[in-house]
């Protein structure tokens, strides 16, 4: 069993958290490759070490004295080292960092030290080999991540390393200068390592017991998702659910490696499994609900539209010509609706409208704004009759005005358009009917 | 009050039916312009006079003796004349018809005599002026109906005629030769007359008390529709409901004249009103249900499709390039479905598929057939919460597998995709929940 385990910042914010992490790793022989983040907040008033590093380096860049700030950062690490009773010092590292800050080694270098130093402590604490990501995570000359070269180097290095700590978030360009990932951070490093060692599982340890069925800002303590496919995850992420960034899924998806989202503070919880495909039914008919506000729609009608070859295409062309991506195109008889993001559309609306008139000659055209789109996602929907009925009955009961419905033949999701002001109400109603009522 | 009244063939099949029509016309002073069809079937084993005329003329065209057949037709009219105790003969007319048949005056001429002769009897019976449609309904040299010239001539003629009978179904080309409407027949003539005289209402008398909410071949004795808008009618007609032909609605729609579908055999029934717009709610939430079988769908998926500008357009382009008109394009996240008519698509499917691959590079493409589309139409749906919930709960209850849902922002109709074998079951379930349960 070969497991890659990534720990988020809150799992590594203090010596106490490090001990939890240590216990987790030692409880399973398979947890051989560890990817730490930088120390996060210890409490809600605290600062993340990465943010402290950015602030400290900003002073350095301006030629100001940054030593006090750097000492504060060192204190954070020393507190962890002392708390863990390690016979170990980062004094040499901090001397080098001070030197490089003076020489303006760059923001990416500065930020990357959070993971780098935490990795050093972690390796010491666990007795694992420390592998500097700068030597195995490769960016090209333009600063683009080089997936294949990285995979080659990482595989080669780790095949000779039984147990290793590889700090997340950064790598190096061909000239050796440090480069960080722009989005997804340490999650990506973990995924890259999992791919390179052909891990059986990629465990992503955070401070929640997996992904929630719905947004906890809307639903009070939502249930978590037990198992979700990559496709479902993509769909929820696309509709605004805060789950793993796409870039951090891609490397393991390629190898069919499952991801397990776990909670460092509740290691007994099974968390959420993210898999390529599964025969396991989800506990509820739906897997998740997500949504976004801020859409516009353009309603177009024309007599005999459906028999006019090319009509829909001409309308869509008008949006494409103005570089506006289209969200959904539900259609009736002689009517069609185009949903677009308000931000993309508003500044160009009149240009698009006049092109539609010119190309497609509609009888009527009307624009509406302040709409939200909600996606109800679930592989279980296809085999459960009555899903649509339950959704729309629940929405009616909650007095939500359904402005649009789109369900294609994949039957893996239903998209529902509502007014912005009904958005939260609609999500609550759908959650209740599938999750609360089911119990 | 100026009413234009059109009577269908079954309303004029016998002297007894003529008497009903006479009573209807005489009961309302406003019924000043009458458009008769040719005599229809008197019973289920009978033949329509128009069909008899076609058969008779076919003999004439082949140079065979058609006099026996023509005598049979004359007998049909004589039976009506005798039954109505009219002092009137069509002998001269039949002499002329025989002459023209010999000279091969054309199929259109032959067919038109059914209405022409019935019009003459009707005028005699009512004491109204007979106006030959050949003098007021104009086709151009190419045989296309000339709406504006007709309107001019018809208005001029009828403004000087207090009460008139104008036979339906035909007119004349500039050289005087008779030309019939290809589709819609006498319904069109009625509509043209209503427009020309700026009628208050166009009454279309048939043998049913208006349009039915659903197809009577699927629903046993469906309720009839009390009031329907032009738009709703178009939608139902498009989805296969047998209602008035589009061409017969266009002239009155232009003038905002309401159409009233009535039953000659039950003149006390109010029938169906077809109007431009109305504040009158329909009795049920829905106005009508219609549907068609024989659709295919092409399911396409591609990661990140929604953020790829032009993706949907490229897919639709592939259909357009092969002259295939698209019925519906429901979409999910990273998936889209294109519904097309099986007849249009099957012979070209591989060409379309390869063009989609070339232009849009989907991850997955899959074709399904044997699908039906059902439209639930109703202006009342927008203001009635829970319509969608009721539809999909009813379908679930009836074990119908819903393959597609499309509802745009117009909210005037919902399109539902089902498998062909669930088609009738689905329509019954929707009819029951809105019409039967409502009572």
Interface residues (C-beta under 8 A of the other chain):
Chain A: X231 X234 X235 X238 X239 X246 X297 X299 X301 X303 X304 X306 X307 X308 X309 X310 X312 X313 X316 X317 X320 X323 X324 X325 X326 X327 X328 X329 X330 X331 X332 X333 X334 X335 X336 X337 X368 X375 X377 X385 X386 X387 X388 X389 X390 X391 X392 X393 X394 X395 X396 X397 X399 X400 X401 X402 X403 X404 X405 X406 X407 X408 X409 X410 X411 X412 X413 X414 X415 X417
Chain B: X231 X234 X235 X238 X239 X246 X297 X299 X301 X303 X304 X306 X307 X308 X309 X310 X312 X313 X316 X317 X320 X323 X324 X325 X326 X327 X328 X329 X330 X331 X332 X333 X334 X335 X336 X337 X368 X375 X377 X385 X386 X387 X388 X389 X390 X391 X392 X393 X394 X395 X396 X397 X399 X400 X401 X402 X403 X404 X405 X406 X407 X408 X409 X410 X411 X412 X413 X414 X415 X417
